[in-house]
Amino acid sequence: SPDPPSAPADPTAPPPRALGPPPQGSVGAAPRAEGRPSAACPEQEECSVSADTVLAPLRAALDACRATVQKQVCNDIGRRLTVLEDAWAQGKLSAPVRKRMSLLVQELQQQHWDAADEIHRSLMVDHVNEVSQWMVGVKRLIAESRDLPTAEMDGSADAETRDLPTAETDSS
């Protein structure tokens, strides 16, 4: 029987392996992103978002919440941010997740709560296996930051609004 053109030169040699072992951690998203870098990240800088670029503003937002949010809630958010940090450090987050987290943080810093929430939702839908362990903390952080008096974020709230209980301000 004639050998196909792709057969190895030595018929006793084992056939070449087409694929390596499956990747560790989440399956699917990272190899696709690496296979099509131009489609996943039009500009190279967007792909190499540093963990600190995302985590520093998230931790700053958490610190801003500490005065008004229950300690237990803050501790839970902090634990989930640590899970995010560990996943990032271990290379378990795909380029699209890193890029969208960078965008989410930018929206959070600009107090665009709805936009940040929309990015959070899209990450939960598109990358649930990658983000489910820590995204709950990011979602809670968005919600708590939204509820902060504006002085906590940018220094512009007046003292009267700051002292109102949330039940009175939410009754509509």
N, C-alpha and C positions, 0 to 999 in steps of 0.2 A: 504494500500500500504506500503510495507516495506521501511524503511529509508535506504538510501545509507550509507556505513560505515563512510563517512566523515561528516555526519549530526551532528549537535550539540546535546549534551545529553538532553537538555531541548527543546522540540519541540516548545515551545512558544517563545524561545529566537530568536532574529533576526539572520539571517545568518551572518557569519563572512565576513568582507570586505576583498576582495582579494587584492585590490589596493587602495592606498591613493589618494588624489587629485593630479592632474597633477602638475609637478614642475613649479615653477615660472621661468621667463626668458626663455632662449633657451631650447627647448624640445629635448630630445633624447640623446645627446652626454654624458652628465655627468652621468646619471644612468648606461649606458652601461659600462663606464670606472670603476665605482664603483663596478659593478657586477662582473667584471673580472679583479681584480687588477693585477694578475700575467701576464695576456696578455697585459694589457695597459702599465704597468710599471714593467719591470723585476726586477729593483732595487728600493727599497723604496725611496731612496734619490731623484731619478729623479722625483717622483710624487710630492714631497713637495718643488718644486722650489719656492723661495720667490719672491714676486713682485719686491723687491728692486734689486735682482740679474738681473732681466730683465730691469727694468726701469732706474736704475742708468746709465748703459752704453748707453741706448737710449738717455737719457737726456744729457749725456756727448757728444755724437755724435751731438746732436742738438746744443749744445753750440759751438762745433768746427765749425759748419756751419754758425753761426751767422755773422761772419765777411764777408762772401762772398755771402750769400743767402739773398734775399729780406726779410725785416722784416715781411711782411704780410705772406709769406710762412712759416717762422719760427714760427710765432704765430699760424698758422693753425696746423702745426705739433705738437706744444706744447699742443694745445687744444685736439688733437686726442690722444696724450700720456696720458692726464688727463682722457679721456674716458676709455682708456685701464686700467689705474690705478684704476679707480672706479669700473670697471667690475671685476677686479681681487680681490679688497677688498671686494666686495659683493658676492664673490664666484660664479660668473656667467661664469667663464671660466673652461672648462673641463680639466682634467689632460693632454690629448694629446695636447691641445692648449698651455697650460702652458709649457709643455716639449719642444714643437717645437719652441716656442718663446725663450726659453732658448738657444736652438741650433742656432736659427737665430742670437741672440745677440753674441754668440761666433764667428760665421762666420763674423759678422760685425766687431767685435773687431780685428779679424785676417786679415781684409781687403779682405776676400774671397767674393767679391761682387756677383758673379754668384751663389754661393752656398746659400748666404743669400736671393737672389732673388728667387731662386728655392723653398726654404722653405716658403717664402711669398706666392708664387703661390700655393703651395700645401695646405696651410692653407686656402686660398681663395676658392679653389675647395672643400676641404673636410669639412670645418667648416664655410661656408660663413655667416650663421646667427649669429654665435658667434663673428666673427672678422670684419664684414663689416663696423661697425661704426668707427673703429680706424685703420684698416690695411692700408688704403690709406695713412695715415700719416707715417706709418712705411715704406711703399714702397717709398714714397717721400724722407724719411730720408736716405734710402739705396742709392737712385739715387744721392742725394746731397752729401753724404759722398764719393761716388765713384768719383764725380767730383772735390772733394777737392784736392788742392795740397798735395802731400804726407807729407809735413812738418807739416800740420795741424794735421795729425794723428800720425806720428811717428818721426817727426823732421829731415827727411832725404832729403827733396827736395832742389834744388838749387834755388837761387833768380830769375834766368832768367825764368824758367818755371812758377814761381808763378805769374809773371807780364803779361803773355800772355793772351789776351782775349780768351774766349772759342771758338768763331767763327773761329779764326785762327788755333787753335789747332785741331779743328774737321774737317777742310776741307781736305778730302781725295778723 
